[in-house]
């Protein structure tokens, strides 16, 4: 009886490890500590059941060093974080949003559309969702509420537009995913660009159509609102709109066209953002220190999770976790399409409870080896690793929902934290539903038409 129980524990130890992770994530304890702690606990359990050797713990350091510390691809993460924080703290992003509002004020739902446009532009600056959502909430939401905008439309637009930075390059998430999947960052940026713009276009079309059909959702602005004299409009655009857009085009174009690596382009972006702050007379010592501190905290958070997730994945694989998953999938008799939809379903459900960092670092290492062997006939060619790029973009689109879906949608709480008391959490939840549906529509479009993602990088 004892032998049978021991064999059963040995067989299910990886599943127990994954289940422990799922349970402890609800404890509110820092995710990095949970991942690292479970790696140690189940490593010692593996030693007890003769599935793991103590010497394998020493593999943590070379894996951490090779995957994070010495990884030239991940060097781009701190520079893009700094670029985004500098844009937000120096007021450059605020000026651009105001300019967009002035330009679109006569369009039905113009304020909401300007937020969607600004979200797309901010996405090209940085992947820091918190900065984008809080900045647009502070600047745009009071004006939208003052003009009697529907609370759901106003908050849903801000939350959804603020999360575009997870998909539109240069995205920190895409950099990490490219490294996990051992694919080109530049090609993945190209593959994700068109789906990201399609999704932004869906947001704008929805806002315009909904505002046109139901006038009380977005009442038109009075003539005197956001009034800028004609002689000042051109200087406003030259000062607030064109410089940051030029910097974005320079950074993004240098990566997409192969003139610079992501780390080099990120350094240019960080320097350019600092230069814009200096030109606008806002590069003060206190602000610069605050930018460095905020950037350091964000980068530390990301890399601490990367390090502990690396340890977790090593122990999980050593205990036979990959074999159990592969065997379960084969015994289920799923077709490649069935497996694809299963993975998409898992990612979508996990998005209700986890952040993109945890999902990416936990799910991709487990499913990537399996996905490599999938065959979809003529739908997606396996040449030039096109299928891997397609799958990675699908996961990226799916992961955007993790910021919007309750109960732990971070964008919702970023907004609620600084929104006026009159904006109820129920209105925010209702407001994001149409945008989550639009994200799923974009996911279905890319699944049905892979060329949306593969055309720009020349993969299909």
C-alpha positions in Angstrom: 0.0 0.0 0.0 2.8 2.4 0.9 4.6 1.6 -2.3 1.5 2.3 -4.4 1.0 5.6 -2.6 4.6 6.6 -3.2 4.3 5.7 -6.9 1.1 7.8 -7.1 2.8 10.8 -5.5 5.8 10.4 -7.9 3.5 10.3 -10.9 1.5 13.4 -9.8 4.2 15.5 -8.2 4.5 17.9 -11.2 0.7 18.3 -11.2 0.8 19.0 -7.4 3.5 21.6 -8.1 1.4 23.4 -10.6 -1.8 23.1 -8.4 0.2 24.6 -5.5 1.1 27.5 -7.7 -2.5 28.1 -8.7 -3.7 28.0 -5.1 -0.9 30.2 -3.7 -1.4 32.9 -6.3 -4.6 33.8 -4.6 -2.8 34.4 -1.3 -1.7 37.8 -2.3 1.9 36.9 -1.6 4.4 38.3 -4.2 4.5 36.0 -7.2 8.3 36.0 -7.4 8.5 34.6 -3.9 5.9 32.0 -4.7 7.6 30.7 -7.8 11.0 30.6 -6.1 9.7 29.0 -2.9 7.9 26.3 -4.8 11.0 25.6 -6.9 12.9 24.9 -3.7 10.2 23.0 -1.9 9.4 20.6 -4.8 13.1 20.3 -5.6 13.7 18.9 -2.1 10.6 16.7 -2.5 12.1 15.5 -5.7 15.3 14.6 -3.9 13.2 12.7 -1.3 11.4 10.7 -4.0 14.6 10.2 -6.1 13.4 12.4 -9.0 15.8 15.2 -8.4 19.4 15.5 -7.4 20.8 18.1 -5.0 23.5 19.0 -7.5 20.7 20.1 -9.9 20.1 23.1 -7.6 23.4 24.4 -8.9 21.9 24.6 -12.4 19.8 27.5 -11.2 22.7 30.0 -11.4 23.9 29.2 -15.0 20.2 29.2 -16.1 19.6 32.5 -14.4 22.8 34.0 -15.8 22.2 32.8 -19.3 18.5 33.5 -19.5 18.4 36.9 -17.7 21.7 38.4 -16.6 23.7 37.7 -19.8 20.8 38.0 -22.2 21.4 40.8 -24.6 17.8 40.8 -25.8 16.5 41.6 -22.3 18.8 44.6 -22.1 16.1 46.4 -24.0 13.6 46.1 -21.1 15.1 48.7 -18.8 15.6 51.3 -21.6 12.0 51.0 -22.8 10.7 51.2 -19.3 12.8 54.4 -18.7 11.5 55.8 -22.0 7.9 55.3 -21.0 8.2 56.6 -17.5 10.1 59.7 -18.7 7.4 60.4 -21.3 4.7 60.2 -18.6 6.5 62.0 -15.8 7.8 64.9 -17.9 4.3 65.6 -19.3 5.2 64.9 -22.9 2.5 62.2 -23.1 0.0 64.6 -21.5 0.6 67.3 -24.1 0.1 64.8 -26.9 -3.2 63.6 -25.5 -4.5 67.2 -25.2 -3.5 67.8 -28.8 -5.4 64.7 -29.9 -8.5 65.8 -28.0 -8.4 69.2 -29.7 -8.0 67.7 -33.2 -10.9 65.2 -32.7 -13.4 67.3 -30.6 -15.9 67.6 -33.5 -16.0 63.9 -34.3 -18.9 61.9 -32.6 -17.3 60.4 -29.5 -14.3 62.5 -30.3 -13.0 62.5 -26.7 -13.2 58.7 -26.5 -11.6 58.3 -30.0 -8.8 60.7 -29.0 -8.1 58.4 -26.0 -8.0 55.4 -28.3 -5.6 57.2 -30.7 -3.5 58.3 -27.8 -3.5 54.8 -26.4 -2.1 53.5 -29.7 0.6 56.2 -29.7 1.5 55.5 -26.1 1.7 51.8 -26.9 4.4 52.6 -29.4 6.3 54.4 -26.6 6.3 51.8 -23.9 4.5 48.7 -22.6 4.0 50.1 -19.1 0.2 49.7 -18.8 -0.1 51.3 -15.4 1.5 54.6 -16.6 -0.7 54.7 -19.7 -4.0 54.0 -17.9 -3.4 56.3 -15.0 -2.2 59.2 -17.2 -5.2 59.0 -19.5 -7.5 58.6 -16.5 -6.2 61.7 -14.8 -6.2 63.8 -18.0 -9.2 62.5 -20.0 -11.7 61.0 -17.6 -12.7 64.3 -15.8 -13.3 66.0 -19.2 -15.4 63.0 -20.4 -17.5 63.0 -17.2 -18.0 66.7 -17.4 -19.4 66.3 -20.9 -21.8 63.7 -19.6 -20.1 60.7 -21.2 -21.5 57.3 -20.3 -19.3 56.0 -17.5 -19.0 52.6 -19.0 -17.9 53.9 -22.4 -15.5 56.4 -20.8 -13.8 53.9 -18.5 -13.9 51.0 -21.0 -12.2 53.1 -23.6 -9.4 54.2 -21.2 -8.7 50.7 -19.9 -8.7 49.0 -23.3 -6.7 51.7 -25.1 -4.2 51.8 -22.2 -3.5 48.1 -22.6 -2.5 48.3 -26.3 1.1 48.7 -25.2 1.2 45.0 -24.4 0.8 44.2 -28.1 2.0 47.1 -30.2 5.8 47.1 -30.5 8.2 48.0 -28.9 6.5 45.9 -26.3 8.3 44.5 -23.3 6.1 41.5 -23.4 7.0 40.7 -27.0 10.7 41.0 -26.1 10.4 38.5 -23.4 8.2 36.2 -25.5 10.7 36.3 -28.4 13.5 35.3 -26.0 11.4 32.4 -24.6 10.5 31.1 -28.1 14.1 31.8 -29.4 12.8 33.8 -32.3 13.8 37.2 -33.8 12.5 40.2 -31.8 12.4 42.3 -34.9 10.3 39.8 -36.8 7.9 39.3 -33.8 7.5 43.1 -33.6 6.5 43.1 -37.3 4.2 40.2 -36.8 2.4 41.9 -33.9 2.2 45.4 -35.4 -0.7 44.8 -37.8 -2.9 42.8 -35.3 -2.3 45.6 -32.8 -3.3 48.3 -35.3 -6.3 46.2 -36.3 -7.4 46.0 -32.7 -7.0 49.8 -32.2 -9.0 50.3 -35.4 -11.8 48.0 -34.0 -11.8 50.2 -30.8 -12.2 53.4 -32.8 -14.9 52.0 -35.1 -16.9 50.7 -32.2 -16.7 54.0 -30.3 -17.7 56.0 -33.4 -20.6 53.7 -34.4 -21.9 53.4 -30.8 -21.6 57.2 -30.2 -23.4 57.8 -33.5 -26.3 55.4 -32.8 -26.8 56.3 -29.2 -26.2 60.0 -28.7 -26.3 59.9 -24.9 -23.3 57.6 -24.7 -21.0 60.5 -25.9 -22.8 63.9 -26.1 -21.2 66.3 -28.5 -18.9 69.0 -27.0 -20.0 72.6 -26.7 -18.3 74.9 -29.2 -16.2 76.6 -26.6 -14.8 73.4 -25.2 -11.1 72.7 -25.8 -10.9 75.9 -27.8 -7.5 76.8 -29.3 -7.1 79.9 -31.5 -6.3 79.2 -35.1 -2.9 80.8 -34.9 -1.9 78.6 -32.0 -2.9 75.3 -33.5 0.2 74.8 -35.6 2.6 75.6 -32.8 0.7 73.3 -30.5 1.1 70.4 -33.0 4.8 71.2 -33.6 5.5 71.4 -29.9 3.3 68.6 -28.5 2.5 66.1 -31.3 5.3 65.8 -33.9 8.4 65.5 -31.7 7.3 62.4 -29.7 5.7 60.9 -32.9 9.1 61.4 -34.7 10.9 59.7 -31.7 8.5 56.8 -31.8 8.9 56.4 -35.6 12.7 56.6 -35.2 12.8 53.9 -32.5 10.3 51.6 -34.1 11.6 52.0 -37.6 15.2 51.3 -36.6 14.1 48.0 -35.2 11.6 47.0 -37.9 14.0 47.8 -40.7 17.0 46.2 -39.1 19.1 49.4 -38.5 19.4 48.7 -34.8 18.9 46.0 -32.3 16.0 46.4 -29.7 18.6 47.3 -27.0 20.2 49.9 -29.2 16.8 51.4 -30.2 15.7 51.4 -26.6 18.8 53.4 -25.6 18.0 55.9 -28.3 14.4 56.1 -27.1 15.4 56.7 -23.5 17.9 59.4 -24.6 15.3 61.0 -26.9 12.6 61.0 -24.2 15.1 62.7 -21.8 16.0 65.3 -24.6 12.3 66.1 -25.1 11.8 66.7 -21.4 14.8 69.0 -21.4 13.6 70.9 -24.5 10.2 71.4 -22.8 12.0 72.8 -19.7 10.8 69.9 -17.4 14.0 68.0 -16.9 14.4 68.8 -13.2 16.5 66.9 -10.7 13.5 65.7 -8.5 11.6 64.5 -11.6 14.7 62.7 -13.0 15.3 61.0 -9.6 11.6 59.9 -9.5 11.8 58.5 -13.1 14.9 56.5 -12.2 13.4 55.1 -9.0 10.1 54.2 -10.7 12.0 52.6 -13.6 14.2 50.7 -11.2 11.2 49.3 -9.3 9.4 48.2 -12.5 12.5 46.5 -14.0 13.3 44.8 -10.7 9.8 43.4 -10.5 10.0 42.0 -14.0 13.5 40.5 -13.7 12.8 39.0 -10.2 9.8 37.1 -11.7 11.9 36.1 -14.7 14.6 34.6 -12.4 12.2 32.7 -10.1 10.1 31.5 -13.0 13.3 30.1 -14.6 13.9 28.1 -11.4 10.3 27.0 -11.3 10.4 25.8 -14.9 13.7 23.9 -14.3 12.3 21.9 -11.4 9.0 21.3 -13.1 10.7 19.8 -16.1 13.1 17.8 -14.0 10.1 16.2 -12.2 8.6 15.2 -15.5 6.0 17.9 -15.9 6.6 18.2 -19.7 6.1 14.5 -20.2 2.8 14.5 -18.2 1.4 17.3 -20.2 2.4 15.8 -23.6 1.0 12.4 -22.6 -2.3 14.0 -21.4 -2.6 15.8 -24.7 -1.8 12.8 -26.8 -4.3 10.6 -24.8 -7.0 13.2 -25.2 -6.7 12.7 -29.0 -6.8 16.4 -29.7 -6.2 17.6 -33.3 -3.8 20.5 -33.8 -6.8 22.8 -34.0 -8.3 21.3 -30.8 -5.0 21.8 -29.0 -4.7 25.4 -30.2 -8.2 26.3 -28.9 -7.4 24.5 -25.7 -4.3 26.6 -25.1 -6.1 29.8 -26.1 -8.9 28.9 -23.6 -6.3 28.2 -20.8 -4.6 31.5 -21.5 -7.9 33.4 -21.5 -9.1 31.8 -18.2 -5.7 32.4 -16.6 -6.0 36.1 -17.6 -8.9 36.4 -15.0 -6.4 35.7 -12.2 -2.8 36.3 -13.4 -0.7 39.0 -14.9 0.8 38.6 -18.4 4.3 38.1 -16.8 3.3 35.1 -14.9 1.2 33.6 -17.7 4.0 34.1 -20.2 6.8 32.6 -18.1 4.7 29.7 -16.9 2.7 28.7 -20.0 5.1 29.3 -22.9 7.9 27.1 -21.6 5.4 24.3 -21.1 3.5 24.5 -24.4 6.2 25.8 -26.7 7.9 22.4 -27.3 4.5 20.9 -28.1 3.4 23.7 -30.4 6.6 23.4 -32.5 5.4 20.0 -33.8 1.9 21.1 -34.8 0.8 20.8 -38.4 -2.0 22.9 -39.8 -1.7 21.9 -43.4 -1.8 24.8 -45.8 -3.3 27.2 -43.3 0.1 28.1 -41.8 3.4 27.0 -43.3 6.1 25.6 -41.1 8.8 27.2 -43.2 10.8 30.0 -41.7 9.2 29.1 -38.4 6.1 31.0 -39.5 3.8 28.9 -37.3 5.8 29.8 -34.1 5.4 33.5 -34.9 1.7 33.1 -35.5 1.2 31.1 -32.3 3.2 33.7 -30.3 1.1 36.6 -31.7 -2.1 34.7 -30.8 -0.9 34.3 -27.2 0.0 38.0 -27.1 -3.5 39.1 -28.3 -5.1 36.8 -25.8 -2.9 38.0 -23.0 -4.2 41.6 -23.4 -7.5 40.4 -21.9 -5.6 39.7 -18.6 -5.6 43.5 -17.9 -9.3 43.9 -18.4 -11.0 40.8 -17.1 -12.2 40.8 -13.5 -11.6 40.0 -10.7 -7.9 40.9 -11.0 -7.8 43.1 -14.2 -5.0 45.4 -13.3 -6.1 48.2 -15.7 -9.5 48.3 -13.9 -7.8 49.0 -10.6 -5.4 51.5 -12.0 -8.3 53.4 -13.3 -10.5 53.0 -10.2 -7.6 54.1 -7.9 -7.7 57.7 -9.3 -11.2 57.9 -10.8 -13.8 60.2 -9.0 -16.1 58.5 -6.5 -19.1 58.8 -8.8 -17.5 56.2 -11.1 -18.5 52.8 -9.7 -16.6 49.6 -10.1 -19.8 48.0 -11.6 -19.8 50.6 -14.4 -16.1 49.9 -15.1 -16.8 46.1 -15.4 -19.7 46.8 -17.7 -17.7 49.2 -19.8 -14.9 46.7 -20.6 -17.2 43.9 -21.8 -17.5 45.3 -25.4 -13.7 45.8 -25.6 -13.0 42.3 -24.4 -15.3 41.0 -27.1 -13.4 43.1 -29.7 -10.2 41.6 -28.5 -11.6 38.1 -29.0 -12.8 39.2 -32.5 -9.2 40.3 -33.3 -8.0 36.9 -32.0 -10.4 35.0 -34.2 -9.4 37.2 -37.2 -5.7 36.4 -36.8 -6.5 32.7 -36.3 -8.6 32.7 -39.4 -6.3 34.8 -41.5 -2.7 34.2 -40.4 -1.4 36.6 -43.1 -2.6 39.5 -40.8 0.3 38.7 -38.6 2.7 37.0 -41.1 2.6 39.4 -44.0 4.8 42.2 -42.7 7.7 39.9 -41.6 7.4 38.1 -44.9 6.5 34.7 -43.4 3.2 34.0 -45.1 
